[in-house]
Amino acid sequence: MWGLGQLLMGIFYAIVSIKYKSLLPLMYIFIFLEYFGGFLIGQYKGLATEGTPPGAIGAQILMPLSIMMLIWILNGSHESRRIRN
């Protein structure tokens, strides 16, 4: 089921990126929630591994990146409104 969830979210992200640019802030919120939720579950219910799983490294990069992109998108939309007015 995990792979199916990732596939569906990837399709959603691709559609938003290509066709529905006004939903980009929502996409970045979903990206953050997906990785933050995985982080919380990993902290609450640990997984015994021999090394660092590859997803853990991606989460450490994508959580702050998604917040930065959300802030950048929201600031950009305010500036474009000022220019139009």
C-alpha positions in Angstrom: 0.0 0.0 0.0 2.9 2.4 0.7 4.0 2.3 -3.0 0.4 3.0 -4.2 0.1 6.0 -1.9 3.4 7.4 -3.1 2.3 6.9 -6.7 -1.0 8.6 -6.2 0.7 11.6 -4.4 3.2 11.8 -7.2 0.5 11.9 -9.9 -1.3 14.6 -7.8 2.0 16.6 -7.6 2.5 16.3 -11.3 -1.0 17.5 -12.2 -0.8 20.4 -9.8 2.7 21.4 -11.1 1.5 21.3 -14.8 -2.1 22.4 -14.8 -3.3 23.9 -11.5 -0.6 26.4 -10.4 -2.9 28.0 -7.9 -2.8 24.8 -5.9 1.0 24.9 -5.4 0.7 26.1 -1.8 -1.6 23.2 -1.0 0.9 20.8 -2.7 3.7 22.0 -0.5 1.6 21.7 2.6 0.8 18.1 1.6 4.5 17.4 1.0 5.4 18.7 4.4 2.6 16.8 6.1 3.5 13.5 4.4 7.2 13.7 5.5 6.5 15.1 8.9 3.9 12.4 9.5 6.4 9.8 8.5 8.9 11.3 10.9 6.5 11.3 13.8 5.5 7.7 13.2 9.1 6.8 13.0 9.8 8.5 16.3 6.7 6.9 18.0 7.1 3.4 16.5 10.7 2.8 15.8 12.1 0.6 13.1 15.2 -1.5 13.7 17.6 -1.1 10.8 21.3 -1.6 10.3 21.8 1.8 8.9 19.9 5.0 8.0 17.1 4.2 5.6 17.1 6.3 2.4 13.7 7.8 3.2 15.0 9.3 6.4 17.6 11.4 4.5 15.0 12.5 2.0 12.6 13.6 4.8 15.4 15.7 6.4 15.8 17.5 3.1 12.2 17.7 1.9 10.5 18.9 5.2 12.4 22.2 5.4 12.5 22.6 1.6 8.7 22.3 1.4 8.2 25.0 4.1 10.7 27.2 2.3 8.9 26.7 -1.1 5.5 27.4 0.5 6.8 30.7 2.0 8.4 31.6 -1.3 5.2 30.9 -3.3 3.1 32.8 -0.8 5.4 35.8 -0.8 5.5 35.8 -4.6 1.7 35.8 -4.8 1.6 38.9 -2.6 4.1 40.7 -4.7 2.3 39.9 -8.0 -0.9 41.3 -6.5 0.9 44.5 -5.6 2.3 44.8 -9.2 -1.2 44.3 -10.7 -2.8 46.9 -8.5 
